[in-house]
C-alpha cells in the first residue's frame, strides 16, 4: 500500500501471473501477440526466450 492505494501484484494485461519486467515485456500473452505483430510486419524471424 502506497499513499492509500492498494497495488495488485498481478499483470495488468493478462491478470494471470505476477507483474515483473520479464513477464510484462516477454511472457505476457497479450504483449507476446503485440511483439509477434511487429516482428511479422518487419519480416524478422525470432523465438521468444524461455
N, CA, C and O atoms as a Maestro MAE file, in Angstrom:
{
 s_m_m2io_version
 :::
 2.0.0
}

f_m_ct {
 s_m_title
 :::
 protein
 m_atom[200] {
  # First column is atom index #
  i_m_mmod_type
  r_m_x_coord
  r_m_y_coord
  r_m_z_coord
  i_m_residue_number
  s_m_chain_name
  s_m_pdb_residue_name
  s_m_pdb_atom_name
  i_m_atomic_number
  :::
  1 25 0.847 -1.169 0.000 1 A "UNK " " N  " 7
  2 3 0.000 0.000 0.000 1 A "UNK " " CA " 6
  3 2 0.894 1.234 0.000 1 A "UNK " " C  " 6
  4 15 1.776 1.373 0.847 1 A "UNK " " O  " 8
  5 25 0.662 2.111 -0.942 2 A "UNK " " N  " 7
  6 3 1.431 3.337 -1.058 2 A "UNK " " CA " 6
  7 2 0.463 4.505 -1.152 2 A "UNK " " C  " 6
  8 15 -0.327 4.593 -2.092 2 A "UNK " " O  " 8
  9 25 0.528 5.394 -0.180 3 A "UNK " " N  " 7
  10 3 -0.340 6.580 -0.145 3 A "UNK " " CA " 6
  11 2 -1.815 6.211 -0.259 3 A "UNK " " C  " 6
  12 15 -2.574 6.891 -0.951 3 A "UNK " " O  " 8
  13 25 -2.217 5.159 0.404 4 A "UNK " " N  " 7
  14 3 -3.617 4.762 0.427 4 A "UNK " " CA " 6
  15 2 -4.081 3.989 -0.793 4 A "UNK " " C  " 6
  16 15 -5.270 3.694 -0.913 4 A "UNK " " O  " 8
  17 25 -3.170 3.650 -1.706 5 A "UNK " " N  " 7
  18 3 -3.534 2.907 -2.907 5 A "UNK " " CA " 6
  19 2 -3.062 1.461 -2.747 5 A "UNK " " C  " 6
  20 15 -1.891 1.212 -2.458 5 A "UNK " " O  " 8
  21 25 -3.956 0.538 -2.931 6 A "UNK " " N  " 7
  22 3 -3.609 -0.875 -2.854 6 A "UNK " " CA " 6
  23 2 -3.174 -1.326 -4.246 6 A "UNK " " C  " 6
  24 15 -3.926 -1.201 -5.212 6 A "UNK " " O  " 8
  25 25 -1.960 -1.849 -4.338 7 A "UNK " " N  " 7
  26 3 -1.424 -2.291 -5.619 7 A "UNK " " CA " 6
  27 2 -1.611 -3.797 -5.776 7 A "UNK " " C  " 6
  28 15 -1.323 -4.571 -4.863 7 A "UNK " " O  " 8
  29 25 -2.087 -4.190 -6.925 8 A "UNK " " N  " 7
  30 3 -2.278 -5.602 -7.233 8 A "UNK " " CA " 6
  31 2 -0.984 -6.165 -7.809 8 A "UNK " " C  " 6
  32 15 -0.400 -5.556 -8.706 8 A "UNK " " O  " 8
  33 25 -0.523 -7.313 -7.316 9 A "UNK " " N  " 7
  34 3 0.729 -7.884 -7.828 9 A "UNK " " CA " 6
  35 2 0.566 -8.608 -9.165 9 A "UNK " " C  " 6
  36 15 1.546 -9.121 -9.704 9 A "UNK " " O  " 8
  37 25 -0.626 -8.657 -9.696 10 A "UNK " " N  " 7
  38 3 -0.876 -9.373 -10.949 10 A "UNK " " CA " 6
  39 2 -0.642 -8.474 -12.153 10 A "UNK " " C  " 6
  40 15 -0.725 -7.250 -12.058 10 A "UNK " " O  " 8
  41 25 -0.350 -9.097 -13.280 11 A "UNK " " N  " 7
  42 3 -0.121 -8.398 -14.547 11 A "UNK " " CA " 6
  43 2 -1.375 -7.599 -14.922 11 A "UNK " " C  " 6
  44 15 -2.491 -8.109 -14.832 11 A "UNK " " O  " 8
  45 25 -1.182 -6.350 -15.340 12 A "UNK " " N  " 7
  46 3 -2.315 -5.507 -15.700 12 A "UNK " " CA " 6
  47 2 -2.951 -5.930 -17.024 12 A "UNK " " C  " 6
  48 15 -4.109 -5.602 -17.283 12 A "UNK " " O  " 8
  49 25 -2.206 -6.658 -17.866 13 A "UNK " " N  " 7
  50 3 -2.729 -7.063 -19.163 13 A "UNK " " CA " 6
  51 2 -3.471 -8.384 -19.106 13 A "UNK " " C  " 6
  52 15 -4.607 -8.474 -19.571 13 A "UNK " " O  " 8
  53 25 -2.845 -9.417 -18.538 14 A "UNK " " N  " 7
  54 3 -3.475 -10.746 -18.552 14 A "UNK " " CA " 6
  55 2 -4.057 -11.138 -17.193 14 A "UNK " " C  " 6
  56 15 -4.991 -11.938 -17.135 14 A "UNK " " O  " 8
  57 25 -3.523 -10.589 -16.106 15 A "UNK " " N  " 7
  58 3 -4.023 -10.893 -14.774 15 A "UNK " " CA " 6
  59 2 -3.702 -12.287 -14.290 15 A "UNK " " C  " 6
  60 15 -4.234 -12.728 -13.272 15 A "UNK " " O  " 8
  61 25 -2.830 -12.996 -15.012 16 A "UNK " " N  " 7
  62 3 -2.561 -14.389 -14.685 16 A "UNK " " CA " 6
  63 2 -1.326 -14.612 -13.832 16 A "UNK " " C  " 6
  64 15 -1.305 -15.525 -13.006 16 A "UNK " " O  " 8
  65 25 -0.288 -13.790 -14.016 17 A "UNK " " N  " 7
  66 3 0.966 -14.006 -13.307 17 A "UNK " " CA " 6
  67 2 1.400 -12.731 -12.607 17 A "UNK " " C  " 6
  68 15 0.812 -11.667 -12.796 17 A "UNK " " O  " 8
  69 25 2.446 -12.860 -11.794 18 A "UNK " " N  " 7
  70 3 2.985 -11.703 -11.096 18 A "UNK " " CA " 6
  71 2 3.543 -10.715 -12.115 18 A "UNK " " C  " 6
  72 15 4.116 -11.105 -13.132 18 A "UNK " " O  " 8
  73 25 3.364 -9.434 -11.820 19 A "UNK " " N  " 7
  74 3 3.833 -8.392 -12.723 19 A "UNK " " CA " 6
  75 2 5.317 -8.136 -12.504 19 A "UNK " " C  " 6
  76 15 5.712 -7.434 -11.573 19 A "UNK " " O  " 8
  77 25 6.126 -8.715 -13.373 20 A "UNK " " N  " 7
  78 3 7.569 -8.497 -13.345 20 A "UNK " " CA " 6
  79 2 7.960 -7.915 -14.699 20 A "UNK " " C  " 6
  80 15 7.198 -8.003 -15.662 20 A "UNK " " O  " 8
  81 25 9.139 -7.327 -14.769 21 A "UNK " " N  " 7
  82 3 9.604 -6.773 -16.038 21 A "UNK " " CA " 6
  83 2 9.681 -7.876 -17.092 21 A "UNK " " C  " 6
  84 15 9.246 -7.697 -18.229 21 A "UNK " " O  " 8
  85 25 10.236 -9.011 -16.697 22 A "UNK " " N  " 7
  86 3 10.369 -10.142 -17.630 22 A "UNK " " CA " 6
  87 2 9.006 -10.596 -18.148 22 A "UNK " " C  " 6
  88 15 8.843 -10.846 -19.342 22 A "UNK " " O  " 8
  89 25 8.037 -10.701 -17.254 23 A "UNK " " N  " 7
  90 3 6.700 -11.125 -17.672 23 A "UNK " " CA " 6
  91 2 6.062 -10.068 -18.581 23 A "UNK " " C  " 6
  92 15 5.527 -10.408 -19.637 23 A "UNK " " O  " 8
  93 25 6.111 -8.812 -18.190 24 A "UNK " " N  " 7
  94 3 5.454 -7.763 -18.966 24 A "UNK " " CA " 6
  95 2 6.003 -7.621 -20.377 24 A "UNK " " C  " 6
  96 15 5.239 -7.409 -21.318 24 A "UNK " " O  " 8
  97 25 7.306 -7.734 -20.534 25 A "UNK " " N  " 7
  98 3 7.900 -7.493 -21.841 25 A "UNK " " CA " 6
  99 2 8.115 -8.744 -22.680 25 A "UNK " " C  " 6
  100 15 8.304 -8.631 -23.891 25 A "UNK " " O  " 8
  101 25 8.093 -9.925 -22.086 26 A "UNK " " N  " 7
  102 3 8.396 -11.127 -22.850 26 A "UNK " " CA " 6
  103 2 7.355 -12.234 -22.773 26 A "UNK " " C  " 6
  104 15 7.107 -12.905 -23.774 26 A "UNK " " O  " 8
  105 25 6.747 -12.443 -21.625 27 A "UNK " " N  " 7
  106 3 5.955 -13.656 -21.441 27 A "UNK " " CA " 6
  107 2 4.448 -13.453 -21.304 27 A "UNK " " C  " 6
  108 15 3.698 -14.428 -21.344 27 A "UNK " " O  " 8
  109 25 4.000 -12.246 -21.148 28 A "UNK " " N  " 7
  110 3 2.553 -11.997 -21.060 28 A "UNK " " CA " 6
  111 2 1.919 -12.355 -22.403 28 A "UNK " " C  " 6
  112 15 2.448 -11.996 -23.455 28 A "UNK " " O  " 8
  113 25 0.800 -13.052 -22.369 29 A "UNK " " N  " 7
  114 3 0.189 -13.493 -23.627 29 A "UNK " " CA " 6
  115 2 -0.267 -12.306 -24.492 29 A "UNK " " C  " 6
  116 15 -0.313 -12.418 -25.717 29 A "UNK " " O  " 8
  117 25 -0.595 -11.198 -23.873 30 A "UNK " " N  " 7
  118 3 -1.011 -10.015 -24.636 30 A "UNK " " CA " 6
  119 2 0.190 -9.348 -25.294 30 A "UNK " " C  " 6
  120 15 0.143 -9.028 -26.482 30 A "UNK " " O  " 8
  121 25 1.261 -9.134 -24.540 31 A "UNK " " N  " 7
  122 3 2.438 -8.490 -25.124 31 A "UNK " " CA " 6
  123 2 3.138 -9.409 -26.131 31 A "UNK " " C  " 6
  124 15 3.766 -8.918 -27.069 31 A "UNK " " O  " 8
  125 25 3.042 -10.722 -25.957 32 A "UNK " " N  " 7
  126 3 3.598 -11.655 -26.944 32 A "UNK " " CA " 6
  127 2 2.909 -11.462 -28.290 32 A "UNK " " C  " 6
  128 15 3.559 -11.494 -29.335 32 A "UNK " " O  " 8
  129 25 1.602 -11.263 -28.265 33 A "UNK " " N  " 7
  130 3 0.870 -11.042 -29.513 33 A "UNK " " CA " 6
  131 2 1.303 -9.739 -30.173 33 A "UNK " " C  " 6
  132 15 1.415 -9.675 -31.397 33 A "UNK " " O  " 8
  133 25 1.545 -8.705 -29.381 34 A "UNK " " N  " 7
  134 3 1.994 -7.423 -29.922 34 A "UNK " " CA " 6
  135 2 3.392 -7.555 -30.524 34 A "UNK " " C  " 6
  136 15 3.654 -7.042 -31.611 34 A "UNK " " O  " 8
  137 25 4.296 -8.250 -29.809 35 A "UNK " " N  " 7
  138 3 5.646 -8.481 -30.339 35 A "UNK " " CA " 6
  139 2 5.571 -9.229 -31.660 35 A "UNK " " C  " 6
  140 15 6.240 -8.851 -32.622 35 A "UNK " " O  " 8
  141 25 4.765 -10.288 -31.720 36 A "UNK " " N  " 7
  142 3 4.647 -11.081 -32.953 36 A "UNK " " CA " 6
  143 2 4.138 -10.229 -34.118 36 A "UNK " " C  " 6
  144 15 4.595 -10.377 -35.252 36 A "UNK " " O  " 8
  145 25 3.204 -9.352 -33.832 37 A "UNK " " N  " 7
  146 3 2.666 -8.468 -34.868 37 A "UNK " " CA " 6
  147 2 3.782 -7.603 -35.454 37 A "UNK " " C  " 6
  148 15 3.944 -7.543 -36.672 37 A "UNK " " O  " 8
  149 25 4.550 -6.934 -34.594 38 A "UNK " " N  " 7
  150 3 5.623 -6.068 -35.074 38 A "UNK " " CA " 6
  151 2 6.731 -6.857 -35.760 38 A "UNK " " C  " 6
  152 15 7.267 -6.418 -36.778 38 A "UNK " " O  " 8
  153 25 7.074 -8.004 -35.215 39 A "UNK " " N  " 7
  154 3 8.134 -8.825 -35.802 39 A "UNK " " CA " 6
  155 2 7.715 -9.326 -37.189 39 A "UNK " " C  " 6
  156 15 8.519 -9.303 -38.121 39 A "UNK " " O  " 8
  157 25 6.487 -9.769 -37.328 40 A "UNK " " N  " 7
  158 3 5.998 -10.252 -38.619 40 A "UNK " " CA " 6
  159 2 5.889 -9.125 -39.641 40 A "UNK " " C  " 6
  160 15 6.152 -9.338 -40.825 40 A "UNK " " O  " 8
  161 25 5.506 -7.931 -39.199 41 A "UNK " " N  " 7
  162 3 5.409 -6.804 -40.119 41 A "UNK " " CA " 6
  163 2 6.769 -6.427 -40.695 41 A "UNK " " C  " 6
  164 15 6.868 -5.987 -41.840 41 A "UNK " " O  " 8
  165 25 7.806 -6.602 -39.899 42 A "UNK " " N  " 7
  166 3 9.162 -6.280 -40.339 42 A "UNK " " CA " 6
  167 2 9.834 -7.449 -41.055 42 A "UNK " " C  " 6
  168 15 10.915 -7.283 -41.620 42 A "UNK " " O  " 8
  169 25 9.214 -8.622 -41.040 43 A "UNK " " N  " 7
  170 3 9.752 -9.777 -41.742 43 A "UNK " " CA " 6
  171 2 10.875 -10.498 -41.012 43 A "UNK " " C  " 6
  172 15 11.645 -11.230 -41.634 43 A "UNK " " O  " 8
  173 25 10.978 -10.303 -39.706 44 A "UNK " " N  " 7
  174 3 12.014 -10.962 -38.916 44 A "UNK " " CA " 6
  175 2 11.534 -12.333 -38.458 44 A "UNK " " C  " 6
  176 15 10.335 -12.607 -38.426 44 A "UNK " " O  " 8
  177 25 12.481 -13.182 -38.108 45 A "UNK " " N  " 7
  178 3 12.190 -14.466 -37.502 45 A "UNK " " CA " 6
  179 2 12.856 -14.483 -36.140 45 A "UNK " " C  " 6
  180 15 14.071 -14.311 -36.036 45 A "UNK " " O  " 8
  181 25 12.058 -14.691 -35.085 46 A "UNK " " N  " 7
  182 3 12.595 -14.613 -33.727 46 A "UNK " " CA " 6
  183 2 11.833 -15.559 -32.824 46 A "UNK " " C  " 6
  184 15 10.620 -15.719 -32.963 46 A "UNK " " O  " 8
  185 25 12.542 -16.186 -31.899 47 A "UNK " " N  " 7
  186 3 11.933 -17.082 -30.922 47 A "UNK " " CA " 6
  187 2 11.978 -16.420 -29.552 47 A "UNK " " C  " 6
  188 15 13.017 -15.905 -29.138 47 A "UNK " " O  " 8
  189 25 10.853 -16.437 -28.855 48 A "UNK " " N  " 7
  190 3 10.792 -15.856 -27.524 48 A "UNK " " CA " 6
  191 2 11.651 -16.673 -26.569 48 A "UNK " " C  " 6
  192 15 11.623 -17.902 -26.628 48 A "UNK " " O  " 8
  193 25 12.422 -16.020 -25.682 49 A "UNK " " N  " 7
  194 3 13.217 -16.758 -24.709 49 A "UNK " " CA " 6
  195 2 12.353 -17.489 -23.694 49 A "UNK " " C  " 6
  196 15 11.256 -17.036 -23.365 49 A "UNK " " O  " 8
  197 25 12.837 -18.602 -23.203 50 A "UNK " " N  " 7
  198 3 12.159 -19.440 -22.204 50 A "UNK " " CA " 6
  199 2 10.805 -19.893 -22.714 50 A "UNK " " C  " 6
  200 15 10.088 -20.606 -22.012 50 A "UNK " " O  " 8
  :::
 }
 m_bond[199] {
  # First column is bond index #
  i_m_from
  i_m_to
  i_m_order
  :::
  1 1 2 1
  2 2 3 1
  3 3 4 2
  4 3 5 1
  5 5 6 1
  6 6 7 1
  7 7 8 2
  8 7 9 1
  9 9 10 1
  10 10 11 1
  11 11 12 2
  12 11 13 1
  13 13 14 1
  14 14 15 1
  15 15 16 2
  16 15 17 1
  17 17 18 1
  18 18 19 1
  19 19 20 2
  20 19 21 1
  21 21 22 1
  22 22 23 1
  23 23 24 2
  24 23 25 1
  25 25 26 1
  26 26 27 1
  27 27 28 2
  28 27 29 1
  29 29 30 1
  30 30 31 1
  31 31 32 2
  32 31 33 1
  33 33 34 1
  34 34 35 1
  35 35 36 2
  36 35 37 1
  37 37 38 1
  38 38 39 1
  39 39 40 2
  40 39 41 1
  41 41 42 1
  42 42 43 1
  43 43 44 2
  44 43 45 1
  45 45 46 1
  46 46 47 1
  47 47 48 2
  48 47 49 1
  49 49 50 1
  50 50 51 1
  51 51 52 2
  52 51 53 1
  53 53 54 1
  54 54 55 1
  55 55 56 2
  56 55 57 1
  57 57 58 1
  58 58 59 1
  59 59 60 2
  60 59 61 1
  61 61 62 1
  62 62 63 1
  63 63 64 2
  64 63 65 1
  65 65 66 1
  66 66 67 1
  67 67 68 2
  68 67 69 1
  69 69 70 1
  70 70 71 1
  71 71 72 2
  72 71 73 1
  73 73 74 1
  74 74 75 1
  75 75 76 2
  76 75 77 1
  77 77 78 1
  78 78 79 1
  79 79 80 2
  80 79 81 1
  81 81 82 1
  82 82 83 1
  83 83 84 2
  84 83 85 1
  85 85 86 1
  86 86 87 1
  87 87 88 2
  88 87 89 1
  89 89 90 1
  90 90 91 1
  91 91 92 2
  92 91 93 1
  93 93 94 1
  94 94 95 1
  95 95 96 2
  96 95 97 1
  97 97 98 1
  98 98 99 1
  99 99 100 2
  100 99 101 1
  101 101 102 1
  102 102 103 1
  103 103 104 2
  104 103 105 1
  105 105 106 1
  106 106 107 1
  107 107 108 2
  108 107 109 1
  109 109 110 1
  110 110 111 1
  111 111 112 2
  112 111 113 1
  113 113 114 1
  114 114 115 1
  115 115 116 2
  116 115 117 1
  117 117 118 1
  118 118 119 1
  119 119 120 2
  120 119 121 1
  121 121 122 1
  122 122 123 1
  123 123 124 2
  124 123 125 1
  125 125 126 1
  126 126 127 1
  127 127 128 2
  128 127 129 1
  129 129 130 1
  130 130 131 1
  131 131 132 2
  132 131 133 1
  133 133 134 1
  134 134 135 1
  135 135 136 2
  136 135 137 1
  137 137 138 1
  138 138 139 1
  139 139 140 2
  140 139 141 1
  141 141 142 1
  142 142 143 1
  143 143 144 2
  144 143 145 1
  145 145 146 1
  146 146 147 1
  147 147 148 2
  148 147 149 1
  149 149 150 1
  150 150 151 1
  151 151 152 2
  152 151 153 1
  153 153 154 1
  154 154 155 1
  155 155 156 2
  156 155 157 1
  157 157 158 1
  158 158 159 1
  159 159 160 2
  160 159 161 1
  161 161 162 1
  162 162 163 1
  163 163 164 2
  164 163 165 1
  165 165 166 1
  166 166 167 1
  167 167 168 2
  168 167 169 1
  169 169 170 1
  170 170 171 1
  171 171 172 2
  172 171 173 1
  173 173 174 1
  174 174 175 1
  175 175 176 2
  176 175 177 1
  177 177 178 1
  178 178 179 1
  179 179 180 2
  180 179 181 1
  181 181 182 1
  182 182 183 1
  183 183 184 2
  184 183 185 1
  185 185 186 1
  186 186 187 1
  187 187 188 2
  188 187 189 1
  189 189 190 1
  190 190 191 1
  191 191 192 2
  192 191 193 1
  193 193 194 1
  194 194 195 1
  195 195 196 2
  196 195 197 1
  197 197 198 1
  198 198 199 1
  199 199 200 2
  :::
 }
}
